Amino acid sequence: MVYPSTVPGEDWLTSQSTPKSILKSMAYFTYEGHRLAYTIHGEGPRTTILMPGLLLSQKMQTPLATDLAGHGNRVVTFDFLGHGDSDRPEDMGRYSMPEFARQAVALLDHLELEQAVVGGTSLGANVTLEVAALAPDRLRGMIIEMPVLDKAIPACGAAFTPLLFALTYGEPIMKALAFAARRVPRQAVPFTVELALDWAAQDPGPSGAVLQGILFGRTAPDRAVRRAIDAPALVIGHPRDPLHPFSDADMLAAELPAGRLIDANSIVELRVSPERLTRKIAEFVDECWDESAAGSGAGSGSGRRRARTARA
């Protein structure tokens, strides 16, 4: 079922500078009694699904989605349960990496897609791996930006434990912070600041439940499963970020039979200066949908591709 796009009381989630054509295209479907939000950008038979980072909304993927749509792709940005404009129940049992992957596959079913290129950032990157483990035949390719794997565990523990404590036991303070964040005009701030404000503006109760569910579940499919994923994969890593260490991206690209690695200059390159990476991503998506490549086993692991791009 598709619901109307109006979400009373939640318009702070939507950028005041977002084109109205995008806002009107936001839609919803029902998954296990909850409403999940997605937005379609562009048209055509080639579909790419883009998923956000932890407690961020699909808005973070809108610039990339718009650019890929300009290259002739149909791109769908998606909010997991507990994120963005999707429902946000305060039940930690509803949140885990495998559960988010099932929601992504449900989106493919809802859109009647046999296959898609699936990708995401941070949390969305790990969920992409879970989709590959759950339904490998549904993947045309994977875009994995900032995966969170073995080397990130200490930093994630140090960052998320006090955050979970604040969201759970400091709820009055966090609600006051959310109220203040909602009052900041979005037109007056850069896009990355807008994303941070949206993150802070959320009700802390459901956010705490999301964190609890993720911290008590697995981070990603284990190494043996990852080594068996044969879909073409573009892995994007960047330096100087303990939550998303470059070593994790490098390791993953080496594990995936059809993985290739490209270096971002920084954690924000794709958000503030996206031209170089967007070009590489668009080229990768084209390759994934190239019929001759698909017919010759591009995702079979027989033609392993792993290369760093030059910083241009």
C-alpha positions as CSV (number, residue, x, y, z in Angstrom):
1,M,0.0,0.0,0.0
2,V,1.3,3.5,-0.9
3,Y,0.4,6.3,1.6
4,P,0.2,10.1,0.9
5,S,3.4,11.9,1.3
6,T,2.4,14.4,4.0
7,V,3.7,13.6,7.4
8,P,2.2,16.0,10.0
9,G,4.6,17.2,12.7
10,E,7.7,15.7,11.0
11,D,8.4,18.4,8.3
12,W,11.6,19.3,10.1
13,L,13.0,16.2,8.6
14,T,12.6,17.6,5.1
15,S,15.0,20.2,3.9
16,Q,13.4,23.6,3.3
17,S,15.5,23.9,0.2
18,T,14.7,20.4,-1.2
19,P,13.0,20.7,-4.6
20,K,9.2,20.2,-4.4
21,S,9.3,17.6,-7.1
22,I,11.3,15.4,-4.8
23,L,9.1,16.0,-1.8
24,K,6.0,15.0,-3.8
25,S,7.6,11.8,-4.9
26,M,8.1,10.5,-1.4
27,A,6.0,7.4,-0.8
28,Y,5.5,4.7,1.8
29,F,4.8,1.0,2.0
30,T,3.8,-1.3,4.8
31,Y,6.3,-3.8,6.3
32,E,5.1,-5.9,9.2
33,G,2.6,-3.3,10.3
34,H,5.0,-0.3,10.0
35,R,5.3,2.4,7.4
36,L,8.6,2.7,5.5
37,A,9.5,5.7,3.4
38,Y,11.2,5.9,0.1
39,T,11.7,8.4,-2.7
40,I,12.1,7.8,-6.4
41,H,14.5,10.0,-8.4
42,G,14.6,9.7,-12.2
43,E,13.2,7.1,-14.5
44,G,14.3,4.1,-16.4
45,P,14.8,0.3,-16.2
46,R,18.1,0.5,-14.2
47,T,17.4,0.9,-10.5
48,T,19.8,1.7,-7.7
49,I,18.8,1.7,-4.0
50,L,20.6,4.0,-1.7
51,M,20.4,3.7,2.1
52,P,21.5,6.2,4.9
53,G,23.9,6.0,7.8
54,L,22.9,5.4,11.4
55,L,20.0,7.6,12.6
56,L,20.3,9.7,9.5
57,S,17.6,10.0,6.9
58,Q,17.5,9.3,3.1
59,K,18.0,13.0,2.7
60,M,21.8,12.4,3.0
61,Q,21.7,10.4,-0.3
62,T,19.6,12.9,-2.2
63,P,22.5,14.7,-4.0
64,L,24.0,11.4,-5.2
65,A,20.6,10.1,-6.2
66,T,20.0,13.3,-8.2
67,D,23.3,13.0,-10.0
68,L,22.9,9.3,-10.8
69,A,19.4,10.0,-12.0
70,G,20.9,12.6,-14.4
71,H,23.0,9.7,-15.8
72,G,19.8,7.9,-16.9
73,N,19.3,5.8,-13.7
74,R,16.2,5.3,-11.6
75,V,17.4,5.8,-8.0
76,V,15.4,5.0,-4.9
77,T,16.5,6.5,-1.5
78,F,15.2,4.6,1.5
79,D,14.6,5.1,5.2
80,F,14.9,2.0,7.4
81,L,12.5,1.5,10.3
82,G,13.6,4.0,13.0
83,H,15.1,6.4,10.5
84,G,13.9,9.5,8.7
85,D,10.3,9.5,7.7
86,S,9.7,5.8,8.4
87,D,7.9,4.7,11.6
88,R,10.1,4.8,14.7
89,P,8.8,2.3,17.3
90,E,10.5,2.2,20.7
91,D,11.2,-1.6,20.5
92,M,14.9,-2.6,20.3
93,G,13.8,-6.0,18.9
94,R,12.7,-4.3,15.7
95,Y,16.2,-3.1,14.9
96,S,19.2,-5.1,13.7
97,M,21.4,-5.3,10.6
98,P,19.6,-8.5,9.3
99,E,16.2,-6.9,9.9
100,F,17.2,-3.8,8.0
101,A,18.3,-6.0,5.1
102,R,14.9,-7.7,5.1
103,Q,13.3,-4.3,4.9
104,A,15.4,-3.5,1.9
105,V,14.4,-6.7,0.2
106,A,10.8,-5.9,1.0
107,L,11.3,-2.6,-0.8
108,L,12.5,-4.5,-3.9
109,D,9.4,-6.7,-3.7
110,H,7.2,-3.6,-3.3
111,L,8.7,-2.0,-6.3
112,E,8.5,-5.3,-8.2
113,L,12.2,-5.3,-8.9
114,E,14.0,-8.5,-9.7
115,Q,17.4,-6.9,-9.3
116,A,18.9,-3.6,-8.3
117,V,22.3,-2.1,-7.5
118,V,22.1,-1.7,-3.8
119,G,24.3,0.6,-1.7
120,G,24.6,2.8,1.4
121,T,26.8,4.7,3.8
122,S,28.1,3.4,7.1
123,L,25.0,1.5,8.5
124,G,23.7,1.4,4.9
125,A,27.0,-0.1,3.7
126,N,26.7,-2.9,6.3
127,V,23.1,-3.5,5.5
128,T,24.1,-3.8,1.8
129,L,26.4,-6.7,2.8
130,E,23.4,-8.2,4.7
131,V,21.2,-8.0,1.6
132,A,24.0,-9.8,-0.3
133,A,24.0,-12.6,2.3
134,L,20.1,-12.7,2.4
135,A,19.2,-12.4,-1.2
136,P,22.3,-12.5,-3.5
137,D,20.2,-13.1,-6.6
138,R,18.6,-9.7,-6.1
139,L,21.8,-7.7,-6.5
140,R,23.2,-6.3,-9.7
141,G,26.0,-4.7,-7.8
142,M,26.9,-3.1,-4.4
143,I,28.1,0.5,-3.5
144,I,29.7,0.3,-0.1
145,E,30.7,3.6,1.4
146,M,32.4,3.6,4.8
147,P,31.8,0.0,6.0
148,V,32.0,-0.6,9.7
149,L,33.9,-3.9,10.3
150,D,36.6,-5.4,12.6
151,K,38.9,-2.4,13.0
152,A,36.0,0.0,13.9
153,I,34.8,-2.0,16.9
154,P,36.8,-0.1,19.7
155,A,35.9,3.3,18.3
156,C,32.2,2.4,17.9
157,G,32.1,1.1,21.5
158,A,33.7,4.3,22.8
159,A,31.3,6.5,20.8
160,F,28.0,4.7,21.0
161,T,28.0,3.6,24.6
162,P,27.9,7.2,26.1
163,L,25.5,8.2,23.3
164,L,23.1,5.3,24.3
165,F,23.4,6.3,27.9
166,A,22.5,9.9,27.0
167,L,19.5,8.9,24.9
168,T,18.2,6.5,27.5
169,Y,18.9,8.1,30.9
170,G,19.3,11.7,29.7
171,E,16.1,11.8,27.8
172,P,14.8,15.2,29.1
173,I,18.1,16.9,28.1
174,M,18.1,15.2,24.7
175,K,14.5,16.2,24.1
176,A,15.4,19.8,24.8
177,L,18.3,19.5,22.4
178,A,15.9,18.0,19.8
179,F,13.5,20.9,20.3
180,A,16.3,23.4,19.7
181,A,17.6,21.6,16.6
182,R,14.1,21.7,15.1
183,R,14.0,25.4,15.4
184,V,17.1,26.1,13.4
185,P,16.2,27.3,9.8
186,R,17.6,24.7,7.4
187,Q,18.1,27.3,4.6
188,A,20.8,29.1,6.5
189,V,23.2,26.1,7.0
190,P,25.4,23.9,4.8
191,F,24.1,20.5,3.8
192,T,26.3,18.6,6.2
193,V,25.2,20.8,9.1
194,E,21.6,20.3,8.1
195,L,22.1,16.5,8.3
196,A,23.6,16.9,11.8
197,L,20.6,19.0,12.9
198,D,18.2,16.5,11.5
199,W,20.0,13.8,13.5
200,A,19.8,15.8,16.7
201,A,16.2,16.8,16.1
202,Q,14.8,13.3,16.5
203,D,12.9,11.9,19.5
204,P,15.6,10.3,21.7
205,G,13.4,7.3,22.7
206,P,13.3,5.5,19.4
207,S,16.9,6.6,18.6
208,G,18.0,4.8,21.8
209,A,16.0,1.7,20.8
210,V,17.8,1.7,17.4
211,L,21.2,1.9,19.1
212,Q,20.3,-0.9,21.6
213,G,19.2,-3.2,18.8
214,I,22.3,-2.6,16.7
215,L,24.7,-2.9,19.6
216,F,23.2,-6.2,20.7
217,G,23.2,-7.7,17.2
218,R,25.9,-8.6,14.7
219,T,27.7,-5.8,12.8
220,A,27.9,-7.5,9.4
221,P,28.0,-11.0,7.9
222,D,31.1,-12.9,9.0
223,R,34.2,-13.1,6.8
224,A,33.4,-16.5,5.3
225,V,30.0,-15.2,4.1
226,R,31.6,-12.0,2.7
227,R,34.2,-14.0,0.8
228,A,31.3,-15.8,-1.0
229,I,29.5,-12.7,-2.1
230,D,30.2,-12.5,-5.9
231,A,28.2,-9.4,-6.8
232,P,30.4,-6.6,-8.3
233,A,31.2,-4.2,-5.4
234,L,32.5,-0.6,-5.3
235,V,34.0,-0.1,-1.8
236,I,34.7,3.6,-0.8
237,G,37.1,4.2,2.1
238,H,38.6,7.4,3.5
239,P,41.4,8.3,6.0
240,R,41.4,9.7,9.5
241,D,38.1,8.3,10.8
242,P,38.2,5.7,13.6
243,L,34.5,4.9,13.2
244,H,35.0,4.0,9.5
245,P,38.8,3.1,9.3
246,F,40.2,2.9,5.8
247,S,41.7,-0.5,6.8
248,D,38.1,-1.9,7.0
249,A,37.3,-0.7,3.5
250,D,40.7,-2.1,2.2
251,M,40.0,-5.5,3.9
252,L,36.5,-5.7,2.5
253,A,37.6,-5.0,-1.0
254,A,40.2,-7.7,-0.7
255,E,37.6,-10.2,0.7
256,L,35.0,-9.6,-2.0
257,P,35.7,-11.7,-5.1
258,A,34.5,-8.8,-7.4
259,G,35.4,-5.9,-5.2
260,R,37.3,-2.8,-6.1
261,L,38.5,0.0,-3.8
262,I,38.5,3.7,-4.3
263,D,39.9,6.3,-1.9
264,A,37.9,9.3,-0.8
265,N,39.9,12.3,0.2
266,S,37.9,12.7,3.4
267,I,34.7,11.6,5.1
268,V,32.8,14.5,3.6
269,E,34.1,14.4,0.0
270,L,31.0,12.8,-1.4
271,R,28.8,15.3,0.4
272,V,30.6,18.6,-0.2
273,S,32.8,18.0,-3.3
274,P,31.2,15.0,-5.0
275,E,32.2,15.3,-8.6
276,R,35.1,12.9,-8.6
277,L,33.4,10.2,-6.6
278,T,30.1,10.6,-8.3
279,R,31.7,10.1,-11.7
280,K,33.3,6.8,-10.4
281,I,30.0,5.6,-8.9
282,A,28.1,6.4,-12.1
283,E,30.7,4.5,-14.2
284,F,30.4,1.5,-11.8
285,V,26.6,1.5,-12.0
286,D,26.8,1.6,-15.8
287,E,29.1,-1.4,-15.7
288,C,26.8,-3.3,-13.4
289,W,24.0,-2.9,-16.0
290,D,26.1,-3.7,-19.0
291,E,24.5,-6.8,-20.5
292,S,27.8,-8.1,-22.0
293,A,29.5,-7.8,-18.7
294,A,26.7,-9.5,-16.9
295,G,26.7,-12.3,-19.5
296,S,30.4,-12.9,-19.1
297,G,30.3,-13.4,-15.4
298,A,31.1,-9.9,-14.1
299,G,29.8,-10.9,-10.7
300,S,31.0,-14.4,-10.7
301,G,34.3,-13.8,-9.1
302,S,36.2,-14.9,-12.2
303,G,37.2,-11.4,-13.1
304,R,38.3,-9.9,-9.8
305,R,38.6,-6.1,-10.0
306,R,40.4,-4.1,-7.3
307,A,41.9,-0.7,-8.0
308,R,42.5,2.6,-6.3
309,T,41.6,5.6,-8.2
310,A,44.0,8.5,-8.6
311,R,43.1,11.6,-6.7
312,A,42.2,14.0,-9.5
